[in-house]
Amino acid sequence: MSDIQLYDVVILGSGPGGIQAAIHASRKKARTLMLGRLANSSLYWAHIENYCCMFQVTGEEILRTGREQAENFGAQFMDQDVLKVEKKGKLFELSTEGGDCITTKTLIIATGTTRNKLGIPGEKDLLGKGVSYCVDCDAGFFRNETVVVVGNQSAAAGGAMALTEYASTVHLVCDELDVAQSLRKRIAASDIIVHEGRKATEIIGENAVEGISLDNGERIESTGIFIELGAKGVLELASSLGILLDENMRYVEVDRKLRTNVEGVYAAGDITGPPLQMAKAVGEGCVAGTEAATYAKKLKID
Ligand SMILES: Cc1cc2nc3c(=O)[nH]c(=O)nc-3n(C[C@H](O)[C@H](O)[C@H](O)COP(=O)(O)OP(=O)(O)OC[C@H]3O[C@@H](n4cnc5c(N)ncnc54)[C@H](O)[C@@H]3O)c2cc1C
């Protein structure tokens, strides 16, 4: 095997988790490669208000600066997705969509999650124009406005409760509210208008959200629609290595050093579970990058 192709640390994902891992690994002089696309990061289209020491900055700006920073410390980037990962003895072999084959001593999985979608007209076109998948991130943009939360479970119900601190009126649209009794009581005691047994059929608006239509023909006038249907991880690659997932099979299990159950494989960011926030992704990226670099330096290959 040519030494030039062998990396100490390969990171799957170029969101904030992956970028921070690349910064810490490369500063420890580990040969580091990061894969994935900035524009596929959840952060790319976001406006960030709740990340320490940064205020009203775009996700795209953060990602571009972070990538440049990591490159300055020697990390390499490849704008490609990985299609296959295999364990070969103590090493890992990766195949990319461009046909490249990469060998590495350690792997950091930072592939994020995909928010579950409603799949109704208007949802895609009005994303970032009133449609949001994250109450924690965007509640502050809807102070004194009317908002609608769509979803059946605690993420939606808890999100609706949180929004009552910001919005003037909060509607909750759900097929069937599937939450603990205590949360149901809090919803009942609040001013939230619950539309139980209803499905959303269309999000209305030209350049910004104006409202939402329900399956009984009702239309709710609103400037914000929060879709809180949970998230699914990009877990196929993790599963192919035999990495343990949580009991709901949604997130990768890690310990405090961000190690998975497979030696040499770490995970960071949204893929390890909530809160699905940049601050957590960055913190985990720091730990995973440092730990993976340290492990790689000590690894003896026959
Ligand atoms: C609309 C919106 C607004 C948000 N606003 C905020 C906010 O205000 N504050 C906040 O803290 N958080 C916010 N978030 C959440 C935040 O974006 C995420 O928590 C954060 O981006 C997670 O980082 P990550 O590195 O784990 O994953 P991501 O940023 O999602 O990055 C995943 C990376 O993995 C790559 N990838 C996927 N599959 C592969 C593969 N097979 N091979 C190689 N690479 C792959 C992708 O290309 C991408 O680069 C928001 C999210 C959304 C969707």
The ligand as an SDF file (V2000), in Angstrom:
LIG
                    3D

 53 58  0  0  0  0  0  0  0  0999 V2000
  -33.3120   25.1570    8.4140 C   0  0  0  0  0  0  0  0  0  0  0  0
  -32.3750   24.8260    9.5630 C   0  0  0  0  0  0  0  0  0  0  0  0
  -32.0490   25.8280   10.4570 C   0  0  0  0  0  0  0  0  0  0  0  0
  -31.1750   25.5430   11.5070 C   0  0  0  0  0  0  0  0  0  0  0  0
  -30.8500   26.5500   12.3790 N   0  0  0  0  0  0  0  0  0  0  0  0
  -30.0040   26.2970   13.3940 C   0  0  0  0  0  0  0  0  0  0  0  0
  -29.6620   27.3270   14.3460 C   0  0  0  0  0  0  0  0  0  0  0  0
  -30.1420   28.4580   14.2380 O   0  0  0  0  0  0  0  0  0  0  0  0
  -28.8020   27.0060   15.3280 N   0  0  0  0  0  0  0  0  0  0  0  0
  -28.2540   25.7530   15.4800 C   0  0  0  0  0  0  0  0  0  0  0  0
  -27.4540   25.5390   16.3850 O   0  0  0  0  0  0  0  0  0  0  0  0
  -28.5570   24.7600   14.6210 N   0  0  0  0  0  0  0  0  0  0  0  0
  -29.4240   25.0030   13.5970 C   0  0  0  0  0  0  0  0  0  0  0  0
  -29.7840   23.9900   12.7450 N   0  0  0  0  0  0  0  0  0  0  0  0
  -29.2300   22.6510   12.9940 C   0  0  0  0  0  0  0  0  0  0  0  0
  -27.7680   22.5410   12.4860 C   0  0  0  0  0  0  0  0  0  0  0  0
  -27.7240   22.8950   11.1270 O   0  0  0  0  0  0  0  0  0  0  0  0
  -27.2720   21.1060   12.6890 C   0  0  0  0  0  0  0  0  0  0  0  0
  -27.3820   20.7640   14.0590 O   0  0  0  0  0  0  0  0  0  0  0  0
  -25.8170   20.9730   12.2610 C   0  0  0  0  0  0  0  0  0  0  0  0
  -25.6210   21.3730   10.9200 O   0  0  0  0  0  0  0  0  0  0  0  0
  -25.3740   19.5190   12.4250 C   0  0  0  0  0  0  0  0  0  0  0  0
  -24.0630   19.4050   11.9860 O   0  0  0  0  0  0  0  0  0  0  0  0
  -23.4690   18.0130   11.4890 P   0  0  0  0  0  0  0  0  0  0  0  0
  -22.0340   18.3100   11.1970 O   0  0  0  0  0  0  0  0  0  0  0  0
  -23.7970   16.9440   12.4450 O   0  0  0  0  0  0  0  0  0  0  0  0
  -24.2840   17.6490   10.1550 O   0  0  0  0  0  0  0  0  0  0  0  0
  -24.6070   18.5090    8.8710 P   0  0  0  0  0  0  0  0  0  0  0  0
  -24.2980   19.9450    9.0770 O   0  0  0  0  0  0  0  0  0  0  0  0
  -25.9770   18.1660    8.4500 O   0  0  0  0  0  0  0  0  0  0  0  0
  -23.5710   17.9750    7.7760 O   0  0  0  0  0  0  0  0  0  0  0  0
  -23.6640   16.6790    7.2660 C   0  0  0  0  0  0  0  0  0  0  0  0
  -22.5740   16.5180    6.2260 C   0  0  0  0  0  0  0  0  0  0  0  0
  -22.4910   15.1280    5.9000 O   0  0  0  0  0  0  0  0  0  0  0  0
  -22.2860   15.0000    4.5140 C   0  0  0  0  0  0  0  0  0  0  0  0
  -22.6570   13.6480    4.0880 N   0  0  0  0  0  0  0  0  0  0  0  0
  -23.8600   13.0410    4.1360 C   0  0  0  0  0  0  0  0  0  0  0  0
  -23.7840   11.7960    3.6160 N   0  0  0  0  0  0  0  0  0  0  0  0
  -22.4910   11.6120    3.2570 C   0  0  0  0  0  0  0  0  0  0  0  0
  -21.7560   10.5380    2.6700 C   0  0  0  0  0  0  0  0  0  0  0  0
  -22.3450    9.3830    2.3270 N   0  0  0  0  0  0  0  0  0  0  0  0
  -20.4390   10.7130    2.4280 N   0  0  0  0  0  0  0  0  0  0  0  0
  -19.8130   11.8670    2.7610 C   0  0  0  0  0  0  0  0  0  0  0  0
  -20.4460   12.9170    3.3280 N   0  0  0  0  0  0  0  0  0  0  0  0
  -21.7730   12.7880    3.5660 C   0  0  0  0  0  0  0  0  0  0  0  0
  -23.1210   16.1190    3.9000 C   0  0  0  0  0  0  0  0  0  0  0  0
  -22.6610   16.3990    2.5900 O   0  0  0  0  0  0  0  0  0  0  0  0
  -22.8250   17.2480    4.8950 C   0  0  0  0  0  0  0  0  0  0  0  0
  -21.6340   17.8940    4.5060 O   0  0  0  0  0  0  0  0  0  0  0  0
  -30.6360   24.2330   11.6740 C   0  0  0  0  0  0  0  0  0  0  0  0
  -30.9760   23.2320   10.7670 C   0  0  0  0  0  0  0  0  0  0  0  0
  -31.8480   23.5100    9.7330 C   0  0  0  0  0  0  0  0  0  0  0  0
  -32.2180   22.4010    8.7710 C   0  0  0  0  0  0  0  0  0  0  0  0
  1  2  1  0
  2  3  1  0
  2 52  2  0
  3  4  2  0
  4  5  1  0
  4 50  1  0
  5  6  2  0
  6  7  1  0
  6 13  1  0
  7  8  2  0
  7  9  1  0
  9 10  1  0
 10 11  2  0
 10 12  1  0
 12 13  2  0
 13 14  1  0
 14 15  1  0
 14 50  1  0
 15 16  1  0
 16 17  1  0
 16 18  1  0
 18 19  1  0
 18 20  1  0
 20 21  1  0
 20 22  1  0
 22 23  1  0
 23 24  1  0
 24 25  2  0
 24 26  1  0
 24 27  1  0
 27 28  1  0
 28 29  2  0
 28 30  1  0
 28 31  1  0
 31 32  1  0
 32 33  1  0
 33 34  1  0
 33 48  1  0
 34 35  1  0
 35 36  1  0
 35 46  1  0
 36 37  1  0
 36 45  1  0
 37 38  2  0
 38 39  1  0
 39 40  1  0
 39 45  2  0
 40 41  1  0
 40 42  2  0
 42 43  1  0
 43 44  2  0
 44 45  1  0
 46 47  1  0
 46 48  1  0
 48 49  1  0
 50 51  2  0
 51 52  1  0
 52 53  1  0
M  END
$$$$
